[in-house]
Amino acid sequence: MHFENRICRGIGENLNGLVHAIKNRKIVSFLHQSLWNNEDKPSKKVVQPYALKEFRYRWYLLGKEVVNGTVKELKIYGLNRMADLKISASKFSREKINIG
């Protein structure tokens, strides 16, 4: 990874753990604060992480949420709204996706 010489927002302490989880296909869980409803408490997410992407100087996790054992569609989670990252020992099979 090569970063530009500027301040990136939304990286926090989760970047290294997420890179590890993506490389090793490990399921992660974290608390996520919704961007659209800031009054709600953060909700727990269980996610199969696929990639990290920078957009407009902010970092995002692209992954598939797991809800009651069912894998949902690809979603985007802002690293700046993420807390309490946990990397599980459980692995997942990665599907081919187009994240262009």
Secondary structure, 3 states (H helix, E strand, C coil): CCCCCCCCECCCCCHHHHHHHHHCCEEEEEEECCCCCCCCCCEEEEEEEEEEEEECCEEEEEEEEEECCEEEEEEEEEHHHEEEEEEEEEECCCCCCCCC
